[in-house]
Amino acid sequence: MELLTTRLRLRPMSLSDVAQAHALATSPGVARPAGYPTPKKLNATRLRVARSVAEWRKRTPSRLSFTILRRDDNAWIGLINLNWPHAGVGELGYSLHPRHWGNGYASEAARRVVDLAFDTLGAHRVQATCWVRNRRSAAVLRRAGLKKEGLLRGYLKRGQVVRDEFMFGLARRER
Ligand SMILES: CC(C)(COP(=O)(O)OP(=O)(O)OC[C@H]1O[C@@H](n2cnc3c(N)ncnc32)[C@H](O)[C@@H]1OP(=O)(O)O)[C@@H](O)C(=O)NCCC(=O)NCCS
């Protein structure tokens, strides 16, 4: 499954993405706001990528992970996922390498994945959680058409720190 936007190509994540995915996850300002631990070793990233790649081979994947590339020059921009916490509910997650922030790429990719969820995969709802301090991500979600729905108190524990997240969502009926 390949998705195109004006400037981007989204292709299924593959094992060839391990080095770039590791560079992304270990870049300052990426793992913490996204809510996952910074991987200490390349092997930890390899495992994560391998799990996502394996999902693509399942009949009903619980996660679709795409690598975002720039169509112009094939530059490696970042990753975007669509998880399925329940049947018919797609949950977005994404990270871009900081060198590619500020160009509208995350919003462009998120809009395309929202369309995929509703128009091709029959979702009745698309949602995303977002750390209350992650203003960049909240802006991406709004640009992709999701609305802030509420505060999830004590939603995520990373190390000893428990934090609140916002829930953003878009239901098919209001699209
Ligand atoms: C969240 C994240 C993807 C947002 O990145 P981003 O670059 O701010 O978002 P976009 O790619 O949509 O770019 C939007 C910016 O590009 C600007 N822009 C420049 N050219 C543009 C164009 N042609 N079209 C649209 N926007 C453009 C916008 O004005 C906006 O700028 P602003 O931040 O000054 O308002 C990024 O910060 C990240 O990877 N963070 C770490 C991981 C993370 O937090 N993930 C989210 C988990 S919930």
The ligand as a Gaussian input file, in Angstrom:
#p B3LYP/6-31G(d) Opt

LIG

0 1
 C        4.753000      16.702000      16.000000
 C        5.624000      17.024000      14.797000
 C        5.503000      15.945000      13.734000
 C        5.140000      18.376000      14.222000
 O        6.057000      18.834000      13.258000
 P        5.799000      20.240000      12.540000
 O        6.902000      20.464000      11.605000
 O        5.512000      21.273000      13.570000
 O        4.423000      20.005000      11.745000
 P        4.224000      20.142000      10.169000
 O        5.194000      19.286000       9.460000
 O        2.789000      19.940000       9.905000
 O        4.651000      21.665000       9.892000
 C        3.868000      22.749000      10.368000
 C        4.681000      24.020000      10.276000
 O        5.196000      24.157000       8.948000
 C        4.830000      25.452000       8.420000
 N        4.810000      25.355000       6.932000
 C        5.843000      25.766000       6.159000
 N        5.575000      25.484000       4.864000
 C        4.353000      24.902000       4.835000
 C        3.539000      24.418000       3.774000
 N        3.945000      24.447000       2.496000
 N        2.349000      23.854000       4.087000
 C        1.920000      23.815000       5.364000
 N        2.665000      24.273000       6.417000
 C        3.872000      24.816000       6.155000
 C        3.538000      25.761000       9.131000
 O        3.235000      27.134000       9.114000
 C        3.872000      25.289000      10.546000
 O        4.735000      26.199000      11.132000
 P        4.609000      26.690000      12.659000
 O        5.079000      25.508000      13.490000
 O        5.535000      27.825000      12.752000
 O        3.176000      27.008000      12.905000
 C        7.122000      17.166000      15.211000
 O        7.237000      18.221000      16.112000
 C        7.669000      15.890000      15.841000
 O        8.028000      14.937000      15.150000
 N        7.745000      15.883000      17.202000
 C        8.275000      14.751000      17.966000
 C        7.359000      13.554000      17.947000
 C        5.956000      13.885000      18.390000
 O        5.731000      14.715000      19.251000
 N        4.976000      13.212000      17.781000
 C        3.567000      13.425000      18.063000
 C        3.044000      12.394000      18.977000
 S        1.346000      12.795000      19.475000

